[in-house]
Amino acid sequence: MIKRRYAIGAPLAVAVLVAALVGVRHAAGRAEPQAESPAAKVASANADADEGDAAASALVLTQAVARQEMALTAGAYGEVDAGLPESLSFAQAGRLTRIVARPGQAVHRAEVLATLEPDPAAQAAYAQAANAVAFAQRELRRNQDLLALQLATQSQVDAATHQLQDAQAALTAQAKLGGARDALQMLAPFDAVVVSIAATQGERLAAGAAVLQLGRRDTPRVLLQIEPSLPPQLHVGAAVRLTPLQGDAPPFAAAIAQVQDAVDPKTQMIGAVVALSPASATAAHLLPGMRVSAVVELGRVRAWSVPRQAVLSDERGSYLFQVAQGKARRVDVRTLVETSAAYGVDGALNAALPLVVQGNYELTDGMAVRGAAK
C-alpha cells in the first residue's frame, strides 16, 4: 500500500513544477521593455515642452485702448408733474351741492368742476341791494320832476344821483358774491389735471375756501430727486435724458430748468425741475404721476475708455492689465466715468500696448500671456 501512494504522487509533483516554470517564463516576457524609436522620443519631448508653456502662460483676448472725451453723468429718478398747482374756490359762502371732478382727471377749459348753492344770507343781501337800487331810482326821478317845477334844487338831484350810484355798486358786489343766482358753477380756467380735492360734497364752505387744486397741462414738467452731493456740479441748462418707466413713450432729451437749494426732509434728496414743451409729441404721452429714470450730464472729461469687464479691483483699488512683450502688466486706475458698457478711467496706460479684456481674472503682474486681438 505504501509503494502505491508514492507511484501516484511523483507524476503529480512533476506536473506542478512544469506549470510553475512556464508561468515564470511568460511573466518575464511581459516585463521586458521594448526599445523606443528616435522619432518617438522627439515627439514626446515637444509635447512636454508645449504642455509646460501652456501651464506657464494664460490665454487672453485683447483690444486697443485710447483716450477720448466722455460725459460725466449721474443717475436720478423722478415723476411727471402737471405743473404748478393752482387752488380754485368760490368767492361766496354756501353749500357744495356737487363735485364733478376727481383726482387725476384731465379737464378742459370752461368745463364744470363743482356746483355751489349760495348761502341764504348772500341771497338776502342781494335782494336788499336790489331794493335799494329801485328806491334810489325812484328818488332820483322824483327829485328831477320837482326840479322841473322849481320845487327842488340841483343839489338835491345830485344827491339822489349819488345815492343811486352807491346802490348800484352794492348790487354789483352782491351779484359777484352769488346772491343773484340759485346755483353757482366752478369752471376750469385752463386745460389741466385735477391734483387734489379739498372739500366734500354737501359741505358748507366759507367764502374763499379752497375746493380743489388744478395742475396746468400747458406747463408739463418732470420733478427729479438728485443726490445731495451732486448739486455743486449740477446747473441750470444741464442736459438730461429721460426714460419713462411706464407706457410706450421713448427716451427723450431735455434740460434742467431749476435746481432747489434745500434738501427735502422726507426724501433727503435735492429736487430738480425739468421743463417740457407741451407741443412735443413725447409730452403728449406723459401722464402726471408717471415715473421716469434720468441720466444727467454734469460735464465732460478726457479719459481712457475701457470695457467694464477689463477693470478689476482688490485691496489696493481698481486696476487692469496691458500686455508688454508677452507679459501681463498691471496698471492701477481711478474710475472717472461710468456707463452701461464702459468705464472712463485715469491711470498710467500706454496707448501702444493692448488692453486685456477677457481672461484677466487669471492674471498676475508679470505673468506670460498668449492670445489674440479682439
C-alpha positions as CSV (number, residue, x, y, z in Angstrom):
1,M,0.0,0.0,0.0
2,I,2.8,2.4,0.7
3,K,4.6,1.9,-2.6
4,R,1.3,2.5,-4.5
5,R,0.9,6.0,-3.0
6,Y,4.4,7.1,-3.9
7,A,3.8,5.9,-7.5
8,I,0.8,8.2,-7.9
9,G,2.3,11.3,-6.2
10,A,5.5,11.5,-8.2
11,P,3.9,12.3,-11.6
12,L,1.6,15.0,-9.9
13,A,4.7,16.8,-8.4
14,V,6.4,16.8,-11.8
15,A,3.3,18.4,-13.4
16,V,3.1,21.2,-10.8
17,L,6.8,22.0,-11.3
18,V,6.5,22.3,-15.1
19,A,3.4,24.6,-14.8
20,A,5.4,26.9,-12.4
21,L,8.3,27.2,-14.8
22,V,6.0,28.1,-17.7
23,G,4.3,30.9,-15.7
24,V,7.6,32.4,-14.7
25,R,8.7,32.4,-18.4
26,H,5.5,34.2,-19.5
27,A,5.8,36.9,-16.8
28,A,9.4,37.6,-17.7
29,G,8.4,38.0,-21.3
30,R,5.7,40.6,-20.5
31,A,8.0,42.7,-18.2
32,E,10.8,43.0,-20.8
33,P,10.8,46.7,-22.1
34,Q,10.8,47.4,-25.8
35,A,13.3,49.8,-27.4
36,E,11.8,53.3,-28.3
37,S,12.5,54.8,-31.7
38,P,14.3,58.3,-32.1
39,A,11.2,59.9,-33.7
40,A,9.0,58.9,-30.8
41,K,11.5,60.4,-28.4
42,V,11.5,63.8,-30.2
43,A,7.7,63.9,-30.4
44,S,7.4,63.2,-26.7
45,A,9.9,65.9,-25.8
46,N,8.0,68.5,-27.9
47,A,4.7,67.6,-26.3
48,D,6.2,68.0,-22.8
49,A,7.5,71.5,-23.8
50,D,4.2,72.6,-25.2
51,E,2.4,71.5,-22.0
52,G,5.0,73.4,-19.9
53,D,4.5,76.6,-22.0
54,A,0.7,76.4,-21.7
55,A,0.9,75.9,-18.0
56,A,3.2,78.9,-17.5
57,S,1.0,81.3,-19.6
58,A,-2.6,82.5,-19.7
59,L,-4.9,82.7,-22.8
60,V,-6.4,86.2,-23.1
61,L,-8.3,88.5,-25.5
62,T,-7.0,92.0,-26.1
63,Q,-8.0,95.2,-27.8
64,A,-6.6,98.7,-28.4
65,V,-7.2,101.5,-25.9
66,A,-7.4,105.2,-26.4
67,R,-8.3,108.4,-24.6
68,Q,-11.5,110.3,-25.6
69,E,-14.0,112.9,-24.4
70,M,-16.6,111.3,-22.1
71,A,-19.6,112.7,-20.4
72,L,-19.7,112.9,-16.6
73,T,-23.2,111.6,-15.7
74,A,-25.3,110.9,-12.7
75,G,-28.5,108.8,-12.5
76,A,-31.7,110.0,-10.9
77,Y,-35.4,109.2,-10.7
78,G,-38.4,111.4,-10.7
79,E,-42.0,111.7,-11.8
80,V,-44.1,113.7,-14.3
81,D,-45.8,116.7,-12.8
82,A,-48.7,118.6,-14.3
83,G,-47.2,122.0,-13.4
84,L,-47.5,124.4,-10.6
85,P,-50.9,123.6,-8.9
86,E,-53.5,126.4,-8.5
87,S,-56.3,126.4,-6.0
88,L,-59.8,127.2,-7.0
89,S,-62.5,128.5,-4.7
90,F,-65.9,130.2,-4.6
91,A,-65.9,133.9,-3.7
92,Q,-69.1,133.4,-1.7
93,A,-70.2,131.1,1.2
94,G,-72.6,128.3,0.5
95,R,-73.2,124.6,0.4
96,L,-71.2,122.4,-2.1
97,T,-74.0,120.5,-3.8
98,R,-71.9,118.7,-6.4
99,I,-68.3,117.9,-7.3
100,V,-67.8,116.7,-10.8
101,A,-64.0,116.5,-10.9
102,R,-62.0,113.6,-9.5
103,P,-58.2,113.5,-8.6
104,G,-56.1,112.7,-11.6
105,Q,-58.9,113.6,-14.1
106,A,-57.9,115.7,-17.1
107,V,-60.2,118.7,-17.6
108,H,-60.6,121.3,-20.3
109,R,-61.0,125.0,-20.2
110,A,-64.6,126.1,-19.2
111,E,-65.5,122.6,-18.1
112,V,-67.8,122.4,-15.0
113,L,-65.9,121.2,-11.9
114,A,-68.3,121.9,-9.0
115,T,-71.6,123.5,-8.1
116,L,-72.4,125.6,-5.1
117,E,-75.7,126.7,-3.6
118,P,-75.2,130.2,-2.3
119,D,-75.8,131.0,1.4
120,P,-79.3,132.3,2.2
121,A,-77.7,135.4,3.8
122,A,-76.0,136.2,0.5
123,Q,-79.3,135.9,-1.4
124,A,-81.0,138.2,1.2
125,A,-78.2,140.7,0.9
126,Y,-78.6,140.8,-2.8
127,A,-82.3,141.3,-2.5
128,Q,-81.7,144.2,-0.2
129,A,-79.2,145.7,-2.6
130,A,-81.7,145.4,-5.4
131,N,-84.4,147.1,-3.4
132,A,-82.0,149.9,-2.6
133,V,-81.3,150.4,-6.3
134,A,-85.1,150.6,-7.0
135,F,-85.6,153.1,-4.2
136,A,-82.7,155.3,-5.4
137,Q,-84.1,155.3,-8.9
138,R,-87.5,156.5,-7.7
139,E,-85.9,159.1,-5.6
140,L,-83.9,160.4,-8.5
141,R,-86.9,160.6,-10.8
142,R,-89.0,162.4,-8.1
143,N,-86.2,165.0,-7.5
144,Q,-85.8,165.5,-11.2
145,D,-89.6,166.2,-11.5
146,L,-89.5,168.6,-8.6
147,L,-86.6,170.4,-10.1
148,A,-88.6,170.9,-13.3
149,L,-91.4,172.5,-11.2
150,Q,-88.8,174.5,-9.4
151,L,-89.7,172.7,-6.2
152,A,-86.3,171.1,-5.7
153,T,-82.7,172.3,-6.1
154,Q,-80.0,170.9,-8.3
155,S,-78.0,169.8,-5.2
156,Q,-81.0,167.5,-4.2
157,V,-80.9,165.9,-7.7
158,D,-77.2,165.4,-7.4
159,A,-77.5,163.8,-4.0
160,A,-80.2,161.4,-5.4
161,T,-77.9,160.6,-8.3
162,H,-75.0,159.8,-6.0
163,Q,-77.3,157.6,-3.9
164,L,-78.3,155.6,-6.9
165,Q,-74.7,155.0,-7.9
166,D,-73.9,153.7,-4.5
167,A,-76.9,151.4,-4.5
168,Q,-75.9,150.1,-8.0
169,A,-72.3,149.4,-6.8
170,A,-73.6,147.5,-3.8
171,L,-75.9,145.4,-6.0
172,T,-72.9,144.6,-8.3
173,A,-70.9,143.4,-5.4
174,Q,-73.7,141.2,-4.1
175,A,-74.1,139.7,-7.6
176,K,-70.4,138.7,-7.6
177,L,-71.0,137.1,-4.3
178,G,-73.6,134.9,-5.9
179,G,-76.7,136.3,-4.3
180,A,-78.3,136.8,-7.7
181,R,-78.3,133.1,-8.6
182,D,-79.7,130.0,-7.1
183,A,-76.6,127.9,-8.0
184,L,-73.0,128.8,-8.9
185,Q,-70.7,126.7,-11.1
186,M,-67.0,126.5,-10.9
187,L,-65.4,126.3,-14.3
188,A,-61.9,125.2,-15.2
189,P,-59.9,128.3,-16.2
190,F,-57.5,126.3,-18.4
191,D,-56.7,122.8,-19.6
192,A,-55.5,121.0,-16.5
193,V,-55.3,117.9,-14.4
194,V,-57.1,117.7,-11.1
195,V,-54.4,117.4,-8.5
196,S,-56.5,117.1,-5.3
197,I,-59.9,117.7,-3.9
198,A,-60.0,119.8,-0.7
199,A,-63.8,119.7,0.1
200,T,-66.5,117.1,0.2
201,Q,-69.9,117.2,-1.5
202,G,-72.6,118.6,0.8
203,E,-70.1,120.6,2.9
204,R,-70.8,124.2,3.8
205,L,-68.0,126.4,2.7
206,A,-66.8,129.8,3.8
207,A,-66.2,132.4,1.2
208,G,-62.8,131.8,-0.4
209,A,-62.4,128.2,0.9
210,A,-60.3,126.0,-1.4
211,V,-62.3,123.4,-3.2
212,L,-59.7,121.7,-5.4
213,Q,-56.3,122.1,-7.0
214,L,-55.5,122.0,-10.7
215,G,-52.2,121.4,-12.4
216,R,-51.7,123.2,-15.6
217,R,-51.3,121.0,-18.7
218,D,-49.7,123.7,-20.7
219,T,-46.6,123.7,-18.5
220,P,-45.7,120.0,-18.1
221,R,-42.5,119.2,-16.1
222,V,-40.6,116.4,-14.5
223,L,-39.5,116.6,-10.9
224,L,-36.2,114.8,-10.3
225,Q,-34.6,113.6,-7.0
226,I,-30.9,114.2,-7.0
227,E,-28.2,113.0,-4.6
228,P,-27.2,116.0,-2.3
229,S,-23.5,115.5,-3.3
230,L,-24.2,116.4,-6.9
231,P,-25.6,120.0,-6.9
232,P,-22.2,121.6,-7.0
233,Q,-21.7,120.1,-10.4
234,L,-25.4,120.4,-11.4
235,H,-26.5,123.6,-13.1
236,V,-29.5,125.1,-14.9
237,G,-29.3,124.1,-18.6
238,A,-27.6,120.8,-17.9
239,A,-28.6,118.1,-20.5
240,V,-30.7,115.3,-19.2
241,R,-32.0,112.1,-20.9
242,L,-35.3,110.9,-19.6
243,T,-36.8,107.4,-19.9
244,P,-40.4,106.8,-18.9
245,L,-40.7,103.7,-16.8
246,Q,-44.4,103.1,-17.8
247,G,-46.2,103.3,-21.1
248,D,-44.6,103.3,-24.5
249,A,-43.1,106.7,-24.6
250,P,-39.5,106.6,-26.0
251,P,-36.5,108.1,-24.2
252,F,-36.0,111.8,-24.9
253,A,-33.6,114.7,-24.3
254,A,-34.4,117.7,-22.1
255,A,-32.6,120.2,-19.9
256,I,-32.6,121.2,-16.2
257,A,-34.7,124.3,-15.7
258,Q,-34.4,124.7,-11.9
259,V,-32.3,123.3,-9.1
260,Q,-33.6,123.6,-5.5
261,D,-31.3,124.9,-2.8
262,A,-32.7,122.7,0.1
263,V,-32.9,119.1,0.9
264,D,-36.3,117.6,1.0
265,P,-36.9,116.4,4.7
266,K,-38.9,113.4,3.5
267,T,-36.6,112.1,0.7
268,Q,-33.3,113.6,1.9
269,M,-32.7,114.5,-1.8
270,I,-32.3,117.7,-3.8
271,G,-35.1,118.5,-6.2
272,A,-34.5,119.5,-9.8
273,V,-37.2,120.6,-12.3
274,V,-37.1,119.6,-16.0
275,A,-39.4,121.7,-18.1
276,L,-41.1,120.1,-21.0
277,S,-42.6,121.5,-24.2
278,P,-46.4,120.9,-24.2
279,A,-46.3,120.9,-28.0
280,S,-43.8,118.0,-28.2
281,A,-45.1,114.5,-29.2
282,T,-43.3,113.0,-26.2
283,A,-45.1,115.2,-23.7
284,A,-48.4,114.1,-25.1
285,H,-47.6,110.5,-24.0
286,L,-46.6,111.5,-20.4
287,L,-49.2,111.5,-17.7
288,P,-48.9,113.2,-14.3
289,G,-47.6,110.8,-11.7
290,M,-45.7,108.6,-14.3
291,R,-42.2,107.6,-13.1
292,V,-39.1,108.3,-15.1
293,S,-35.4,107.5,-14.9
294,A,-32.9,110.2,-15.8
295,V,-29.2,110.4,-16.8
296,V,-28.0,113.9,-16.1
297,E,-24.8,115.2,-17.8
298,L,-22.6,117.1,-15.2
299,G,-19.8,117.9,-17.6
300,R,-17.2,116.3,-19.8
301,V,-13.8,114.8,-19.1
302,R,-11.0,113.2,-21.2
303,A,-10.4,109.7,-20.0
304,W,-9.3,106.2,-21.2
305,S,-12.4,104.4,-22.4
306,V,-12.2,100.7,-21.4
307,P,-14.9,97.9,-21.3
308,R,-16.4,97.3,-17.9
309,Q,-15.1,93.7,-17.7
310,A,-11.5,94.9,-18.2
311,V,-11.4,96.7,-14.8
312,L,-10.8,94.6,-11.7
313,S,-10.4,95.6,-8.1
314,D,-8.6,94.3,-4.9
315,E,-7.5,95.7,-1.6
316,R,-5.2,98.2,-3.5
317,G,-8.1,99.6,-5.6
318,S,-9.1,99.3,-9.2
319,Y,-6.7,98.0,-11.9
320,L,-6.4,96.5,-15.3
321,F,-3.8,94.6,-17.4
322,Q,-2.0,95.6,-20.6
323,V,0.4,93.2,-22.5
324,A,4.0,94.3,-22.9
325,Q,6.5,91.8,-24.6
326,G,4.2,88.9,-23.9
327,K,3.8,89.7,-20.2
328,A,0.8,90.9,-18.3
329,R,1.5,94.4,-16.9
330,R,-0.8,95.7,-14.1
331,V,-1.9,99.3,-14.2
332,D,-3.7,100.9,-11.3
333,V,-6.6,103.2,-12.4
334,R,-9.2,105.5,-11.0
335,T,-12.7,105.5,-12.4
336,L,-13.9,108.9,-13.6
337,V,-16.9,108.0,-15.7
338,E,-19.3,105.0,-15.6
339,T,-21.7,104.0,-18.4
340,S,-23.7,100.8,-19.0
341,A,-20.9,99.4,-21.3
342,A,-17.7,101.1,-20.4
343,Y,-15.6,102.9,-17.8
344,G,-13.7,106.1,-18.3
345,V,-10.5,105.7,-16.2
346,D,-7.4,107.7,-15.4
347,G,-4.1,105.9,-15.0
348,A,-0.6,105.3,-16.5
349,L,-1.9,103.4,-19.5
350,N,0.1,103.1,-22.7
351,A,-1.9,103.6,-25.9
352,A,0.7,101.4,-27.8
353,L,0.0,98.4,-25.6
354,P,-3.0,96.1,-26.0
355,L,-5.6,96.0,-23.2
356,V,-6.7,92.7,-21.8
357,V,-10.5,92.4,-21.9
358,Q,-11.0,88.7,-21.3
359,G,-9.0,86.2,-19.3
360,N,-7.8,88.9,-16.9
361,Y,-9.1,87.2,-13.8
362,E,-6.4,84.6,-14.0
363,L,-3.5,87.1,-14.5
364,T,-0.9,88.3,-12.1
365,D,1.6,91.1,-12.7
366,G,4.4,89.8,-15.0
367,M,2.6,86.6,-16.0
368,A,3.2,85.3,-19.5
369,V,0.2,85.6,-21.8
370,R,-0.9,84.4,-25.2
371,G,-4.0,85.2,-27.2
372,A,-5.5,87.3,-30.0
373,A,-6.7,90.8,-30.5
374,K,-10.5,91.5,-30.3
